[in-house]
Amino acid sequence: MEQGVAYLAPFVMNPEKWNKKQIERFEGGHTFFLALAGLGFPSGEYINLHRKLSKRDGTWPLLVEMILDTR
């Protein structure tokens, strides 16, 4: 899992660098997987990346933010 997140993280931060076939339009607000990876992996790097991205309204993003705030 960590290798997959490490592979995708640079493209999440700079989507224009993605040179593979794009199946659907990338929406940066749906990337709270970075925050969850930051909670599960030893490095806090992914939480910092998550906080740099624009946030979306909704239940899942709110829940993730609540979890991060209790850390």
Rosetta blueprint (number, residue, H / E / L):
1 M L
2 E H
3 Q H
4 G H
5 V H
6 A H
7 Y H
8 L H
9 A H
10 P H
11 F H
12 V H
13 M H
14 N L
15 P H
16 E H
17 K H
18 W L
19 N L
20 K L
21 K L
22 Q L
23 I L
24 E L
25 R L
26 F L
27 E L
28 G H
29 G H
30 H H
31 T L
32 F L
33 F H
34 L H
35 A H
36 L H
37 A H
38 G H
39 L H
40 G H
41 F L
42 P L
43 S L
44 G L
45 E H
46 Y H
47 I H
48 N H
49 L H
50 H H
51 R H
52 K H
53 L L
54 S L
55 K L
56 R L
57 D L
58 G L
59 T H
60 W H
61 P H
62 L H
63 L H
64 V H
65 E H
66 M H
67 I H
68 L H
69 D H
70 T L
71 R L
